[in-house]
Amino acid sequence: MDSEVIFYGNGGPKLLDVANLADTNRNELLSIVSRRVARVYIKDKKIYKILDYLS
């Protein structure tokens, strides 16, 4: 079962707000997302690429 989770960005909190809550900086949050999480790239409000290292 796939679930959509928005950690930050459109439809979610701002990245800086999440970093402040986690007592860290924006760069650390961006660099610790593991390869188990699929990357969905959006351009002009459309998905143009999905990168899933596990499939």
mmCIF file as Biopython writes it, N, C-alpha, C and O atoms, coordinates in Angstrom:
data_model
#
loop_
_atom_site.group_PDB
_atom_site.id
_atom_site.type_symbol
_atom_site.label_atom_id
_atom_site.label_alt_id
_atom_site.label_comp_id
_atom_site.label_asym_id
_atom_site.label_entity_id
_atom_site.label_seq_id
_atom_site.pdbx_PDB_ins_code
_atom_site.Cartn_x
_atom_site.Cartn_y
_atom_site.Cartn_z
_atom_site.occupancy
_atom_site.B_iso_or_equiv
_atom_site.auth_seq_id
_atom_site.auth_asym_id
_atom_site.pdbx_PDB_model_num
ATOM 1   N N  . MET A ? 1  ? 0.843  -1.177 0.000   1.0 0.0 1  A 1 
ATOM 2   C CA . MET A ? 1  ? 0.000  0.000  0.000   1.0 0.0 1  A 1 
ATOM 3   C C  . MET A ? 1  ? 0.887  1.238  0.000   1.0 0.0 1  A 1 
ATOM 4   O O  . MET A ? 1  ? 1.732  1.404  0.880   1.0 0.0 1  A 1 
ATOM 5   N N  . ASP A ? 2  ? 0.695  2.097  -0.979  1.0 0.0 2  A 1 
ATOM 6   C CA . ASP A ? 2  ? 1.476  3.330  -1.054  1.0 0.0 2  A 1 
ATOM 7   C C  . ASP A ? 2  ? 0.747  4.452  -0.330  1.0 0.0 2  A 1 
ATOM 8   O O  . ASP A ? 2  ? -0.477 4.563  -0.395  1.0 0.0 2  A 1 
ATOM 9   N N  . SER A ? 3  ? 1.505  5.263  0.345   1.0 0.0 3  A 1 
ATOM 10  C CA . SER A ? 3  ? 0.955  6.426  1.029   1.0 0.0 3  A 1 
ATOM 11  C C  . SER A ? 3  ? 1.758  7.646  0.651   1.0 0.0 3  A 1 
ATOM 12  O O  . SER A ? 3  ? 2.974  7.568  0.480   1.0 0.0 3  A 1 
ATOM 13  N N  . GLU A ? 4  ? 1.092  8.761  0.522   1.0 0.0 4  A 1 
ATOM 14  C CA . GLU A ? 4  ? 1.779  10.006 0.229   1.0 0.0 4  A 1 
ATOM 15  C C  . GLU A ? 4  ? 2.031  10.756 1.525   1.0 0.0 4  A 1 
ATOM 16  O O  . GLU A ? 4  ? 1.128  10.938 2.341   1.0 0.0 4  A 1 
ATOM 17  N N  . VAL A ? 5  ? 3.252  11.181 1.699   1.0 0.0 5  A 1 
ATOM 18  C CA . VAL A ? 5  ? 3.631  11.959 2.873   1.0 0.0 5  A 1 
ATOM 19  C C  . VAL A ? 5  ? 4.360  13.195 2.406   1.0 0.0 5  A 1 
ATOM 20  O O  . VAL A ? 5  ? 5.294  13.112 1.608   1.0 0.0 5  A 1 
ATOM 21  N N  . ILE A ? 6  ? 3.938  14.334 2.899   1.0 0.0 6  A 1 
ATOM 22  C CA . ILE A ? 6  ? 4.602  15.591 2.563   1.0 0.0 6  A 1 
ATOM 23  C C  . ILE A ? 6  ? 5.289  16.085 3.826   1.0 0.0 6  A 1 
ATOM 24  O O  . ILE A ? 6  ? 4.636  16.524 4.773   1.0 0.0 6  A 1 
ATOM 25  N N  . PHE A ? 7  ? 6.613  16.008 3.829   1.0 0.0 7  A 1 
ATOM 26  C CA . PHE A ? 7  ? 7.376  16.459 4.991   1.0 0.0 7  A 1 
ATOM 27  C C  . PHE A ? 7  ? 7.520  17.973 5.002   1.0 0.0 7  A 1 
ATOM 28  O O  . PHE A ? 7  ? 7.520  18.601 6.061   1.0 0.0 7  A 1 
ATOM 29  N N  . TYR A ? 8  ? 7.640  18.547 3.821   1.0 0.0 8  A 1 
ATOM 30  C CA . TYR A ? 8  ? 7.777  19.993 3.686   1.0 0.0 8  A 1 
ATOM 31  C C  . TYR A ? 8  ? 7.487  20.365 2.244   1.0 0.0 8  A 1 
ATOM 32  O O  . TYR A ? 8  ? 7.542  19.527 1.344   1.0 0.0 8  A 1 
ATOM 33  N N  . GLY A ? 9  ? 7.181  21.624 2.043   1.0 0.0 9  A 1 
ATOM 34  C CA . GLY A ? 9  ? 6.920  22.110 0.682   1.0 0.0 9  A 1 
ATOM 35  C C  . GLY A ? 9  ? 5.445  22.325 0.439   1.0 0.0 9  A 1 
ATOM 36  O O  . GLY A ? 9  ? 4.671  22.508 1.379   1.0 0.0 9  A 1 
ATOM 37  N N  . ASN A ? 10 ? 5.054  22.302 -0.821  1.0 0.0 10 A 1 
ATOM 38  C CA . ASN A ? 10 ? 3.657  22.553 -1.191  1.0 0.0 10 A 1 
ATOM 39  C C  . ASN A ? 10 ? 2.730  21.560 -0.497  1.0 0.0 10 A 1 
ATOM 40  O O  . ASN A ? 10 ? 2.895  20.347 -0.628  1.0 0.0 10 A 1 
ATOM 41  N N  . GLY A ? 11 ? 1.770  22.078 0.230   1.0 0.0 11 A 1 
ATOM 42  C CA . GLY A ? 11 ? 0.842  21.226 0.956   1.0 0.0 11 A 1 
ATOM 43  C C  . GLY A ? 11 ? 1.329  20.809 2.324   1.0 0.0 11 A 1 
ATOM 44  O O  . GLY A ? 11 ? 0.625  20.098 3.041   1.0 0.0 11 A 1 
ATOM 45  N N  . GLY A ? 12 ? 2.506  21.232 2.694   1.0 0.0 12 A 1 
ATOM 46  C CA . GLY A ? 12 ? 3.073  20.884 3.994   1.0 0.0 12 A 1 
ATOM 47  C C  . GLY A ? 12 ? 3.767  22.082 4.605   1.0 0.0 12 A 1 
ATOM 48  O O  . GLY A ? 12 ? 3.699  23.185 4.064   1.0 0.0 12 A 1 
ATOM 49  N N  . PRO A ? 13 ? 4.430  21.875 5.723   1.0 0.0 13 A 1 
ATOM 50  C CA . PRO A ? 13 ? 5.141  22.991 6.367   1.0 0.0 13 A 1 
ATOM 51  C C  . PRO A ? 13 ? 6.367  23.411 5.556   1.0 0.0 13 A 1 
ATOM 52  O O  . PRO A ? 13 ? 6.839  22.669 4.695   1.0 0.0 13 A 1 
ATOM 53  N N  . LYS A ? 14 ? 6.862  24.585 5.839   1.0 0.0 14 A 1 
ATOM 54  C CA . LYS A ? 14 ? 8.076  25.071 5.183   1.0 0.0 14 A 1 
ATOM 55  C C  . LYS A ? 14 ? 9.286  24.310 5.730   1.0 0.0 14 A 1 
ATOM 56  O O  . LYS A ? 14 ? 9.326  23.934 6.901   1.0 0.0 14 A 1 
ATOM 57  N N  . LEU A ? 15 ? 10.259 24.096 4.862   1.0 0.0 15 A 1 
ATOM 58  C CA . LEU A ? 15 ? 11.463 23.350 5.239   1.0 0.0 15 A 1 
ATOM 59  C C  . LEU A ? 15 ? 12.148 23.984 6.449   1.0 0.0 15 A 1 
ATOM 60  O O  . LEU A ? 15 ? 12.582 23.274 7.355   1.0 0.0 15 A 1 
ATOM 61  N N  . LEU A ? 16 ? 12.245 25.290 6.470   1.0 0.0 16 A 1 
ATOM 62  C CA . LEU A ? 16 ? 12.898 25.971 7.592   1.0 0.0 16 A 1 
ATOM 63  C C  . LEU A ? 16 ? 12.139 25.733 8.896   1.0 0.0 16 A 1 
ATOM 64  O O  . LEU A ? 16 ? 12.761 25.590 9.949   1.0 0.0 16 A 1 
ATOM 65  N N  . ASP A ? 17 ? 10.810 25.689 8.845   1.0 0.0 17 A 1 
ATOM 66  C CA . ASP A ? 17 ? 10.020 25.420 10.054  1.0 0.0 17 A 1 
ATOM 67  C C  . ASP A ? 17 ? 10.297 24.016 10.585  1.0 0.0 17 A 1 
ATOM 68  O O  . ASP A ? 17 ? 10.432 23.826 11.793  1.0 0.0 17 A 1 
ATOM 69  N N  . VAL A ? 18 ? 10.383 23.034 9.690   1.0 0.0 18 A 1 
ATOM 70  C CA . VAL A ? 18 ? 10.688 21.659 10.106  1.0 0.0 18 A 1 
ATOM 71  C C  . VAL A ? 18 ? 12.090 21.592 10.697  1.0 0.0 18 A 1 
ATOM 72  O O  . VAL A ? 18 ? 12.303 20.928 11.711  1.0 0.0 18 A 1 
ATOM 73  N N  . ALA A ? 19 ? 13.040 22.266 10.078  1.0 0.0 19 A 1 
ATOM 74  C CA . ALA A ? 19 ? 14.415 22.283 10.587  1.0 0.0 19 A 1 
ATOM 75  C C  . ALA A ? 19 ? 14.461 22.888 11.984  1.0 0.0 19 A 1 
ATOM 76  O O  . ALA A ? 19 ? 15.160 22.375 12.859  1.0 0.0 19 A 1 
ATOM 77  N N  . ASN A ? 20 ? 13.737 23.956 12.197  1.0 0.0 20 A 1 
ATOM 78  C CA . ASN A ? 20 ? 13.706 24.579 13.524  1.0 0.0 20 A 1 
ATOM 79  C C  . ASN A ? 20 ? 13.106 23.640 14.569  1.0 0.0 20 A 1 
ATOM 80  O O  . ASN A ? 20 ? 13.605 23.556 15.691  1.0 0.0 20 A 1 
ATOM 81  N N  . LEU A ? 21 ? 12.033 22.933 14.200  1.0 0.0 21 A 1 
ATOM 82  C CA . LEU A ? 21 ? 11.409 21.982 15.128  1.0 0.0 21 A 1 
ATOM 83  C C  . LEU A ? 21 ? 12.361 20.837 15.468  1.0 0.0 21 A 1 
ATOM 84  O O  . LEU A ? 21 ? 12.363 20.336 16.593  1.0 0.0 21 A 1 
ATOM 85  N N  . ALA A ? 22 ? 13.162 20.429 14.497  1.0 0.0 22 A 1 
ATOM 86  C CA . ALA A ? 22 ? 14.112 19.327 14.697  1.0 0.0 22 A 1 
ATOM 87  C C  . ALA A ? 22 ? 15.440 19.810 15.267  1.0 0.0 22 A 1 
ATOM 88  O O  . ALA A ? 22 ? 16.348 19.010 15.492  1.0 0.0 22 A 1 
ATOM 89  N N  . ASP A ? 23 ? 15.556 21.103 15.500  1.0 0.0 23 A 1 
ATOM 90  C CA . ASP A ? 23 ? 16.779 21.704 16.040  1.0 0.0 23 A 1 
ATOM 91  C C  . ASP A ? 23 ? 17.990 21.377 15.168  1.0 0.0 23 A 1 
ATOM 92  O O  . ASP A ? 23 ? 19.034 20.954 15.664  1.0 0.0 23 A 1 
ATOM 93  N N  . THR A ? 24 ? 17.830 21.581 13.857  1.0 0.0 24 A 1 
ATOM 94  C CA . THR A ? 24 ? 18.903 21.340 12.900  1.0 0.0 24 A 1 
ATOM 95  C C  . THR A ? 24 ? 18.787 22.373 11.779  1.0 0.0 24 A 1 
ATOM 96  O O  . THR A ? 24 ? 18.048 23.350 11.902  1.0 0.0 24 A 1 
ATOM 97  N N  . ASN A ? 25 ? 19.516 22.152 10.694  1.0 0.0 25 A 1 
ATOM 98  C CA . ASN A ? 25 ? 19.431 23.097 9.585   1.0 0.0 25 A 1 
ATOM 99  C C  . ASN A ? 25 ? 18.812 22.433 8.359   1.0 0.0 25 A 1 
ATOM 100 O O  . ASN A ? 25 ? 18.663 21.212 8.314   1.0 0.0 25 A 1 
ATOM 101 N N  . ARG A ? 26 ? 18.458 23.233 7.379   1.0 0.0 26 A 1 
ATOM 102 C CA . ARG A ? 26 ? 17.782 22.728 6.172   1.0 0.0 26 A 1 
ATOM 103 C C  . ARG A ? 26 ? 18.629 21.713 5.419   1.0 0.0 26 A 1 
ATOM 104 O O  . ARG A ? 26 ? 18.106 20.706 4.943   1.0 0.0 26 A 1 
ATOM 105 N N  . ASN A ? 27 ? 19.923 21.963 5.307   1.0 0.0 27 A 1 
ATOM 106 C CA . ASN A ? 27 ? 20.785 21.060 4.546   1.0 0.0 27 A 1 
ATOM 107 C C  . ASN A ? 27 ? 20.839 19.664 5.156   1.0 0.0 27 A 1 
ATOM 108 O O  . ASN A ? 27 ? 20.852 18.668 4.433   1.0 0.0 27 A 1 
ATOM 109 N N  . GLU A ? 28 ? 20.869 19.591 6.467   1.0 0.0 28 A 1 
ATOM 110 C CA . GLU A ? 28 ? 20.903 18.278 7.106   1.0 0.0 28 A 1 
ATOM 111 C C  . GLU A ? 28 ? 19.615 17.511 6.826   1.0 0.0 28 A 1 
ATOM 112 O O  . GLU A ? 28 ? 19.657 16.310 6.558   1.0 0.0 28 A 1 
ATOM 113 N N  . LEU A ? 29 ? 18.498 18.178 6.883   1.0 0.0 29 A 1 
ATOM 114 C CA . LEU A ? 29 ? 17.233 17.499 6.589   1.0 0.0 29 A 1 
ATOM 115 C C  . LEU A ? 29 ? 17.216 16.946 5.171   1.0 0.0 29 A 1 
ATOM 116 O O  . LEU A ? 29 ? 16.752 15.829 4.943   1.0 0.0 29 A 1 
ATOM 117 N N  . LEU A ? 30 ? 17.711 17.708 4.237   1.0 0.0 30 A 1 
ATOM 118 C CA . LEU A ? 30 ? 17.705 17.273 2.845   1.0 0.0 30 A 1 
ATOM 119 C C  . LEU A ? 30 ? 18.663 16.122 2.595   1.0 0.0 30 A 1 
ATOM 120 O O  . LEU A ? 30 ? 18.412 15.288 1.724   1.0 0.0 30 A 1 
ATOM 121 N N  . SER A ? 31 ? 19.748 16.063 3.340   1.0 0.0 31 A 1 
ATOM 122 C CA . SER A ? 31 ? 20.770 15.044 3.077   1.0 0.0 31 A 1 
ATOM 123 C C  . SER A ? 31 ? 20.520 13.726 3.796   1.0 0.0 31 A 1 
ATOM 124 O O  . SER A ? 31 ? 21.161 12.730 3.459   1.0 0.0 31 A 1 
ATOM 125 N N  . ILE A ? 32 ? 19.619 13.675 4.767   1.0 0.0 32 A 1 
ATOM 126 C CA . ILE A ? 32 ? 19.426 12.434 5.519   1.0 0.0 32 A 1 
ATOM 127 C C  . ILE A ? 32 ? 18.284 11.570 5.005   1.0 0.0 32 A 1 
ATOM 128 O O  . ILE A ? 32 ? 18.031 10.502 5.562   1.0 0.0 32 A 1 
ATOM 129 N N  . VAL A ? 33 ? 17.595 11.997 3.969   1.0 0.0 33 A 1 
ATOM 130 C CA . VAL A ? 33 ? 16.524 11.178 3.401   1.0 0.0 33 A 1 
ATOM 131 C C  . VAL A ? 33 ? 17.181 9.985  2.704   1.0 0.0 33 A 1 
ATOM 132 O O  . VAL A ? 33 ? 17.998 10.159 1.800   1.0 0.0 33 A 1 
ATOM 133 N N  . SER A ? 34 ? 16.819 8.783  3.130   1.0 0.0 34 A 1 
ATOM 134 C CA . SER A ? 34 ? 17.484 7.593  2.604   1.0 0.0 34 A 1 
ATOM 135 C C  . SER A ? 34 ? 17.011 7.253  1.190   1.0 0.0 34 A 1 
ATOM 136 O O  . SER A ? 34 ? 16.038 7.817  0.690   1.0 0.0 34 A 1 
ATOM 137 N N  . ARG A ? 35 ? 17.718 6.328  0.568   1.0 0.0 35 A 1 
ATOM 138 C CA . ARG A ? 35 ? 17.370 5.888  -0.786  1.0 0.0 35 A 1 
ATOM 139 C C  . ARG A ? 35 ? 16.109 5.041  -0.799  1.0 0.0 35 A 1 
ATOM 140 O O  . ARG A ? 35 ? 15.591 4.730  -1.872  1.0 0.0 35 A 1 
ATOM 141 N N  . ARG A ? 36 ? 15.607 4.663  0.361   1.0 0.0 36 A 1 
ATOM 142 C CA . ARG A ? 36 ? 14.355 3.902  0.427   1.0 0.0 36 A 1 
ATOM 143 C C  . ARG A ? 36 ? 13.159 4.762  0.073   1.0 0.0 36 A 1 
ATOM 144 O O  . ARG A ? 36 ? 12.091 4.242  -0.248  1.0 0.0 36 A 1 
ATOM 145 N N  . VAL A ? 37 ? 13.326 6.069  0.128   1.0 0.0 37 A 1 
ATOM 146 C CA . VAL A ? 37 ? 12.240 6.995  -0.177  1.0 0.0 37 A 1 
ATOM 147 C C  . VAL A ? 37 ? 12.320 7.371  -1.653  1.0 0.0 37 A 1 
ATOM 148 O O  . VAL A ? 37 ? 13.333 7.897  -2.114  1.0 0.0 37 A 1 
ATOM 149 N N  . ALA A ? 38 ? 11.251 7.100  -2.383  1.0 0.0 38 A 1 
ATOM 150 C CA . ALA A ? 38 ? 11.215 7.451  -3.804  1.0 0.0 38 A 1 
ATOM 151 C C  . ALA A ? 38 ? 11.225 8.967  -3.948  1.0 0.0 38 A 1 
ATOM 152 O O  . ALA A ? 38 ? 10.614 9.687  -3.157  1.0 0.0 38 A 1 
ATOM 153 N N  . ARG A ? 39 ? 11.927 9.435  -4.967  1.0 0.0 39 A 1 
ATOM 154 C CA . ARG A ? 39 ? 11.974 10.869 -5.248  1.0 0.0 39 A 1 
ATOM 155 C C  . ARG A ? 39 ? 10.989 11.164 -6.366  1.0 0.0 39 A 1 
ATOM 156 O O  . ARG A ? 39 ? 11.016 10.515 -7.412  1.0 0.0 39 A 1 
ATOM 157 N N  . VAL A ? 40 ? 10.131 12.128 -6.149  1.0 0.0 40 A 1 
ATOM 158 C CA . VAL A ? 40 ? 9.159  12.535 -7.163  1.0 0.0 40 A 1 
ATOM 159 C C  . VAL A ? 40 ? 9.490  13.968 -7.544  1.0 0.0 40 A 1 
ATOM 160 O O  . VAL A ? 40 ? 9.424  14.876 -6.716  1.0 0.0 40 A 1 
ATOM 161 N N  . TYR A ? 41 ? 9.844  14.155 -8.797  1.0 0.0 41 A 1 
ATOM 162 C CA . TYR A ? 41 ? 10.218 15.474 -9.291  1.0 0.0 41 A 1 
ATOM 163 C C  . TYR A ? 41 ? 9.036  16.082 -10.013 1.0 0.0 41 A 1 
ATOM 164 O O  . TYR A ? 41 ? 8.445  15.455 -10.892 1.0 0.0 41 A 1 
ATOM 165 N N  . ILE A ? 42 ? 8.692  17.298 -9.645  1.0 0.0 42 A 1 
ATOM 166 C CA . ILE A ? 42 ? 7.531  17.991 -10.202 1.0 0.0 42 A 1 
ATOM 167 C C  . ILE A ? 42 ? 8.002  19.267 -10.878 1.0 0.0 42 A 1 
ATOM 168 O O  . ILE A ? 42 ? 8.802  20.025 -10.329 1.0 0.0 42 A 1 
ATOM 169 N N  . LYS A ? 43 ? 7.488  19.489 -12.085 1.0 0.0 43 A 1 
ATOM 170 C CA . LYS A ? 43 ? 7.792  20.701 -12.833 1.0 0.0 43 A 1 
ATOM 171 C C  . LYS A ? 43 ? 6.509  21.179 -13.484 1.0 0.0 43 A 1 
ATOM 172 O O  . LYS A ? 43 ? 5.778  20.396 -14.091 1.0 0.0 43 A 1 
ATOM 173 N N  . ASP A ? 44 ? 6.245  22.452 -13.356 1.0 0.0 44 A 1 
ATOM 174 C CA . ASP A ? 44 ? 5.012  23.030 -13.897 1.0 0.0 44 A 1 
ATOM 175 C C  . ASP A ? 44 ? 3.781  22.266 -13.418 1.0 0.0 44 A 1 
ATOM 176 O O  . ASP A ? 44 ? 2.853  22.019 -14.187 1.0 0.0 44 A 1 
ATOM 177 N N  . LYS A ? 45 ? 3.787  21.898 -12.145 1.0 0.0 45 A 1 
ATOM 178 C CA . LYS A ? 45 ? 2.679  21.215 -11.478 1.0 0.0 45 A 1 
ATOM 179 C C  . LYS A ? 45 ? 2.393  19.824 -12.031 1.0 0.0 45 A 1 
ATOM 180 O O  . LYS A ? 45 ? 1.297  19.301 -11.830 1.0 0.0 45 A 1 
ATOM 181 N N  . LYS A ? 46 ? 3.361  19.208 -12.730 1.0 0.0 46 A 1 
ATOM 182 C CA . LYS A ? 46 ? 3.200  17.866 -13.261 1.0 0.0 46 A 1 
ATOM 183 C C  . LYS A ? 46 ? 4.413  17.016 -12.880 1.0 0.0 46 A 1 
ATOM 184 O O  . LYS A ? 46 ? 5.543  17.503 -12.851 1.0 0.0 46 A 1 
ATOM 185 N N  . ILE A ? 47 ? 4.163  15.756 -12.593 1.0 0.0 47 A 1 
ATOM 186 C CA . ILE A ? 47 ? 5.260  14.831 -12.307 1.0 0.0 47 A 1 
ATOM 187 C C  . ILE A ? 47 ? 5.999  14.556 -13.602 1.0 0.0 47 A 1 
ATOM 188 O O  . ILE A ? 47 ? 5.400  14.116 -14.584 1.0 0.0 47 A 1 
ATOM 189 N N  . TYR A ? 48 ? 7.292  14.812 -13.607 1.0 0.0 48 A 1 
ATOM 190 C CA . TYR A ? 48 ? 8.060  14.522 -14.810 1.0 0.0 48 A 1 
ATOM 191 C C  . TYR A ? 48 ? 9.093  13.431 -14.589 1.0 0.0 48 A 1 
ATOM 192 O O  . TYR A ? 48 ? 9.701  12.961 -15.551 1.0 0.0 48 A 1 
ATOM 193 N N  . LYS A ? 49 ? 9.310  13.011 -13.335 1.0 0.0 49 A 1 
ATOM 194 C CA . LYS A ? 49 ? 10.257 11.933 -13.095 1.0 0.0 49 A 1 
ATOM 195 C C  . LYS A ? 49 ? 10.024 11.359 -11.709 1.0 0.0 49 A 1 
ATOM 196 O O  . LYS A ? 49 ? 9.795  12.097 -10.751 1.0 0.0 49 A 1 
ATOM 197 N N  . ILE A ? 50 ? 10.083 10.044 -11.610 1.0 0.0 50 A 1 
ATOM 198 C CA . ILE A ? 50 ? 10.055 9.366  -10.321 1.0 0.0 50 A 1 
ATOM 199 C C  . ILE A ? 50 ? 11.307 8.500  -10.249 1.0 0.0 50 A 1 
ATOM 200 O O  . ILE A ? 50 ? 11.552 7.676  -11.130 1.0 0.0 50 A 1 
ATOM 201 N N  . LEU A ? 51 ? 12.077 8.688  -9.218  1.0 0.0 51 A 1 
ATOM 202 C CA . LEU A ? 51 ? 13.305 7.926  -9.031  1.0 0.0 51 A 1 
ATOM 203 C C  . LEU A ? 51 ? 13.120 7.042  -7.803  1.0 0.0 51 A 1 
ATOM 204 O O  . LEU A ? 51 ? 13.030 7.532  -6.677  1.0 0.0 51 A 1 
ATOM 205 N N  . ASP A ? 52 ? 13.065 5.740  -8.034  1.0 0.0 52 A 1 
ATOM 206 C CA . ASP A ? 52 ? 12.855 4.772  -6.958  1.0 0.0 52 A 1 
ATOM 207 C C  . ASP A ? 52 ? 14.009 3.784  -6.989  1.0 0.0 52 A 1 
ATOM 208 O O  . ASP A ? 52 ? 14.076 2.935  -7.878  1.0 0.0 52 A 1 
ATOM 209 N N  . TYR A ? 53 ? 14.907 3.887  -6.036  1.0 0.0 53 A 1 
ATOM 210 C CA . TYR A ? 53 ? 16.095 3.052  -5.998  1.0 0.0 53 A 1 
ATOM 211 C C  . TYR A ? 53 ? 15.786 1.592  -5.673  1.0 0.0 53 A 1 
ATOM 212 O O  . TYR A ? 53 ? 16.620 0.723  -5.929  1.0 0.0 53 A 1 
ATOM 213 N N  . LEU A ? 54 ? 14.620 1.302  -5.121  1.0 0.0 54 A 1 
ATOM 214 C CA . LEU A ? 54 ? 14.291 -0.061 -4.696  1.0 0.0 54 A 1 
ATOM 215 C C  . LEU A ? 54 ? 13.573 -0.872 -5.766  1.0 0.0 54 A 1 
ATOM 216 O O  . LEU A ? 54 ? 13.391 -2.078 -5.599  1.0 0.0 54 A 1 
ATOM 217 N N  . SER A ? 55 ? 13.168 -0.246 -6.848  1.0 0.0 55 A 1 
ATOM 218 C CA . SER A ? 55 ? 12.450 -1.036 -7.865  1.0 0.0 55 A 1 
ATOM 219 C C  . SER A ? 55 ? 13.293 -1.276 -9.082  1.0 0.0 55 A 1 
ATOM 220 O O  . SER A ? 55 ? 12.842 -1.921 -10.028 1.0 0.0 55 A 1 
#
